C-alpha cells in the first residue's frame, strides 16, 4: 500500500526541493534551474509531486498533459546522450517514472484510485466491493447489451452507450463529492475510514461501467 498522507493544505502543494549538487531551491522537482542537473530523488516521489500538481481529484486533463510533456522533454534519454552513463541511466529512470505518473493521473478514475491509496485506502486487489445493488444493475445491462449486439440493434446500442456514459459521469461526480467530504472529516478517524471504503466501492463501480462502455464502442 502507498504511504498514507493526510489531505491538508500543505499536502496539496509540492514540497520545497533543493538541488543535490548546488543546493539551490528547485522550481520543479525534476531539473535544477541553476545547474540543470537531474534530481535523482524525483523518480521515487509520488506522481502528483513529480508532475508538479496539487494532490487533488479535480484536475484539468490538459494541465496534466502539459506538465507531462514539459517534464518528458527534460528527462527523455535522447537529450542526455552526450552525458555520462550514470546520467543516461538516471534519465531513463526519470522518463519511466514520468510516464507512470501520467498514466495514473490523466484519467479521473485512475487518479481517484491513486489518491485513495495515498490516503491509506485499500487497493482494488484488497477490496473488490461495490455499492449495494450495483452488481444486479450491471448484470441487467450486460444482458441487454448482449441482446442488442446479437440482434444488430444499433439504435439500442447507442441508447445503452448514453445510459452508461451518464452512469459513469454520475459515479465520478459522487467520487468528487466523497473526496470533498474526506477533507472535512480529516479529524474523525471513524468517519474518514467509512469514506475511504465508500470511495473504493465507487471506484470499483467505475471499472465495471468502463468495461461495458468498451463493448458498446
C-alpha positions in Angstrom: 0.0 0.0 0.0 1.2 3.5 -0.8 2.2 5.5 2.3 -0.7 7.3 3.9 -0.9 11.1 3.9 -3.5 13.5 5.2 -5.0 15.9 2.7 -4.4 19.2 4.4 -3.3 22.3 2.5 0.4 21.6 3.0 0.0 18.2 1.2 -1.7 19.9 -1.7 1.4 21.8 -2.6 4.7 20.3 -4.0 7.4 20.3 -1.3 10.4 22.6 -1.5 13.2 20.6 -3.1 16.9 21.6 -3.1 19.3 20.5 -5.8 21.8 17.9 -4.5 24.7 19.4 -6.5 24.3 23.2 -6.0 21.8 23.3 -3.0 19.7 25.8 -4.8 15.9 25.6 -4.5 14.2 24.0 -7.5 11.0 25.3 -9.0 10.4 21.8 -10.4 11.5 18.6 -8.8 13.0 17.1 -11.9 15.7 19.5 -13.1 17.7 22.2 -11.3 17.1 25.8 -12.7 20.7 26.7 -11.8 23.0 23.8 -12.7 20.5 21.9 -14.9 21.2 18.6 -13.3 18.6 15.9 -12.9 17.3 15.3 -9.4 17.8 11.6 -8.6 15.1 11.7 -5.9 12.4 12.6 -8.3 11.9 9.1 -9.6 10.7 7.9 -6.1 8.4 10.8 -5.5 4.6 10.4 -5.6 3.0 11.1 -9.0 1.5 14.5 -8.0 4.8 15.8 -6.7 6.7 14.6 -9.7 4.4 16.3 -12.2 4.2 19.4 -10.0 0.5 19.1 -9.5 -1.7 19.7 -6.4 -2.8 16.5 -4.7 -6.5 16.7 -5.6 -9.0 14.9 -7.6 -10.3 17.9 -9.6 -7.6 18.4 -12.2 -7.8 19.5 -15.8 -6.7 16.9 -18.3 -4.9 19.5 -20.4 -3.0 20.8 -17.4 -1.8 17.3 -16.6 -0.8 16.6 -20.2 1.1 19.9 -20.4 3.1 19.1 -17.3 3.8 15.6 -18.6 5.1 16.9 -22.0 7.3 19.6 -20.4 8.9 17.1 -18.0 9.2 14.4 -20.6 11.2 16.7 -22.8 13.6 17.4 -19.9 14.1 13.8 -18.9 14.0 12.0 -22.3 17.1 9.9 -22.7 17.8 11.3 -26.2 18.5 14.7 -24.6 21.3 13.1 -22.4 23.1 11.0 -25.0 26.3 13.1 -24.7 26.4 12.7 -20.9 27.8 10.0 -18.6 26.4 6.5 -18.4 25.1 7.4 -14.9 23.2 10.4 -16.1 21.8 8.4 -19.1 20.6 5.7 -16.7 19.0 8.3 -14.4 17.3 9.9 -17.4 15.8 6.5 -18.4 14.5 6.1 -14.8 13.1 9.6 -14.8 11.4 9.1 -18.1 9.8 5.8 -16.9 8.6 7.5 -13.7 7.1 10.4 -15.6 5.2 8.1 -17.9 3.9 6.1 -15.0 2.7 9.3 -13.3 0.9 10.4 -16.4 -0.8 7.1 -16.9 -2.0 7.2 -13.3 -3.2 10.7 -13.2 -4.6 11.6 -16.7 -7.9 9.8 -16.3 -10.3 10.6 -13.4 -10.9 7.0 -12.3 -7.2 6.0 -12.2 -6.4 9.3 -10.5 -9.0 8.7 -7.8 -7.7 5.2 -7.3 -4.1 6.5 -6.8 -5.3 9.3 -4.5 -7.2 6.7 -2.4 -4.1 4.6 -1.8 -2.1 7.7 -1.0 -4.7 8.5 1.7 -4.4 5.0 3.1 -7.4 3.4 1.4 -7.4 -0.2 0.1 -6.4 -1.2 -3.4 -8.9 -2.9 -5.8 -7.0 -6.1 -5.2 -7.7 -5.9 -1.5 -11.3 -4.7 -1.7 -13.5 -5.6 -4.6 -16.7 -4.4 -3.1 -19.2 -2.1 -5.0 -22.2 -0.1 -3.9 -25.3 -2.1 -2.8 -27.4 -3.2 -5.7 -24.8 -2.2 -8.3 -24.0 -5.7 -9.5 -27.6 -6.6 -10.3 -27.8 -3.4 -12.4 -24.6 -4.3 -14.2 -25.8 -7.8 -14.9 -29.1 -6.5 -16.3 -27.1 -4.0 -18.5 -24.8 -6.8 -19.7 -27.7 -9.0 -20.8 -29.4 -6.1 -22.6 -26.1 -5.2 -24.3 -25.5 -8.8 -25.4 -29.1 -8.9 -26.9 -28.6 -5.7 -28.7 -25.3 -6.8 -30.2 -26.6 -10.2 -31.2 -29.6 -8.5 -32.9 -27.5 -5.8 -34.6 -29.8 -3.2 -32.9 -27.6 -0.1 -33.4 -30.2 2.3 -32.0 -30.4 0.3 -28.8 -26.6 0.1 -28.6 -26.4 3.9 -28.9 -29.1 4.3 -26.2 -27.2 2.0 -23.9 -24.0 3.9 -24.6 -25.7 7.1 -23.5 -27.0 5.4 -20.4 -23.6 4.0 -19.4 -21.9 7.3 -20.0 -24.4 9.0 -17.8 -23.8 6.4 -15.1 -20.0 6.8 -15.5 -20.2 10.6 -15.1 -22.5 10.2 -12.1 -20.1 7.9 -10.4 -17.2 10.4 -11.0 -19.4 13.2 -9.5 -20.0 11.1 -6.5 -16.3 10.3 -6.1 -15.5 14.1 -6.3 -18.0 14.7 -3.5 -16.6 12.0 -1.3 -13.1 13.5 -1.6 -14.6 16.8 -0.5 -16.2 15.1 2.5 -12.9 13.4 3.3 -11.2 16.7 3.7 -13.8 17.9 6.1 -13.7 14.7 8.1 -9.9 14.5 8.5 -10.1 14.8 12.3 -12.6 11.9 12.7 -10.9 8.5 12.1 -14.1 6.5 12.0 -15.9 8.8 9.5 -12.7 9.0 7.5 -12.4 5.2 7.2 -16.1 4.9 6.1 -15.4 7.5 3.4 -12.3 5.7 2.2 -14.3 2.4 2.0 -17.1 4.1 0.1 -14.6 5.7 -2.3 -13.2 2.2 -3.0 -16.7 0.9 -3.8 -17.4 3.8 -6.1 -14.1 3.5 -7.9 -14.6 -0.2 -8.4 -18.1 0.5 -9.9 -16.5 2.8 -12.4 -14.3 -0.1 -13.6 -17.4 -2.2 -14.3 -19.1 0.6 -16.2 -16.0 1.4 -18.3 -15.7 -2.3 -19.2 -19.3 -2.3 -20.5 -18.7 1.0 -22.4 -15.7 -0.6 -24.2 -18.1 -3.2 -25.5 -20.5 -0.6 -26.8 -17.9 1.3 -28.8 
